[in-house]
Structure formats: structure tokens, C-alpha cells
């Protein structure tokens, strides 16, 4: 008697949410109004949770970004973080998003 295997567990985050997270990750945090210049998984997770996009773990976020083709930028010690003005035009996101820090209220 073979056990009856069921399909895998449904994904926690749908495709539209995955694309939204990747779109945020491709933008510079300063351009969105956040007080830091480079995303970390913890900071990106906080932004995603603050804006009620998804409540996910850092590991799930890492897997989403990897699946969407977002690569992490490793910075070298002593090297400043890239700014939008120093990036080539093809690397700057042309889509505008309205994801910003919460206003005091």
C-alpha cells in the first residue's frame, strides 16, 4: 500500500506580492524616503511589513528576491554605497513607487 502523496503546500506569497517586493528591492531606499542607502534583508522585511505588503521571514524574503532575479550588492569596506546619480541610466528603475516611511501619526 503506497501512501497517497498530496501536492505541496500552497505558497505563502502570491506572484503579485513577489513582484511588488522585487520592485521595492530594486529601488534605492533613499529615493523612497527611508533613512539608509542600501537594503539589507532585515530593513527590506521591515519596509514590506510596515507597508502591509506581506509579513514574511528574512529567509522567505531572500528566496523571493532570488526567484525574482534580484542580486545582492556586496559592498566593500571603505567604499561608499552607490547613489542613483552614479548609476548608469539602464540600472535606475524607471517605475515610481509610493512606498515610504510611515509619517508621524
N, C-alpha and C positions, 0 to 999 in steps of 0.2 A: 504494500500500500504506500503509494507516494503521497507526500504531503502536498496540499494544494497551496501553491505559491501565489500570492496576490501581487498586484502591481506595487510599485514603490510608493512611498508616502508622497502626498502632493507637495509641491514646492511652497515654501513659506511666503515667498515674494513673487508677484506676477511680473510678466515681461515689461509692462509699462512702468512699474516701480523700479525695476532694474535699470531701464533706460534713463529714468529720471535721476537715479543715484549716479550713474556714469556721467551724465551731463553736468551735474554739480562737481564731480571729481575732476572733470577736465577744465574747469574754470579756476582762476586764481582766487583764493579766499579774500584777499584784499579788495578785489573787484566786486565781490558780493557783500562787502561791508563787514567782514569778520576781521578781528584784530591780529591775524597771523598771516604769514606769507606763503606757507607750504602746508598742504594737507598731511595729516597723519591719520591712521585708521581710527584712532580714538576721537580726534577732532571731527572727522567726517561723520562718524557714527553719532556724535553729539548733535551736529547740524541736522542730520537726517531725522533724528528723534525729536529735536526741538521743533522742526517744521512739520511734524506729524506725518512724515512720508512713510516711515517704517520703523519698527522697534526691533532691531536685529543685533546680533553679536558682532564683535570685530572679525571673527573668523568667517562668518557668513558674508560680511561686507567685503572681506578680502576675496572670497570666492566669486562674489558678484562682479567685482572690478576685474578680476582675472578673466572671467567669462565674457565680459563686455569689451575686453581688449585694452583696458586701462593699465598702463605700466607705471610702476612706482619710479619716482625720480630720486635717486640716491644722491644726497649732497655730500660734498667733501668738506672736512673741517677747514674753516677759514675762508670758504668760498661763499659769497652771498647768494641768497636764493634768487632765482630768475624773476624778472618782472615782466609785465606784459609788453612794455616798450622795448625790452631787449630780446623778445622772442620774434622769430620770423613771422610774417603775416599768415602763412599757412597754418601755423601752430596755434594761433589765437582763435578762440571759439567765437564764431560769428553769431551764435544764438544768445539772446539775453535772457537771463532768468531773474526771478524776483525773490530769490532765496537770500535772506539777510538775517542778521542777528535780531533777536527779539527786541522790540522797543520797550523802554521802561514803562510798564503799565499794567 
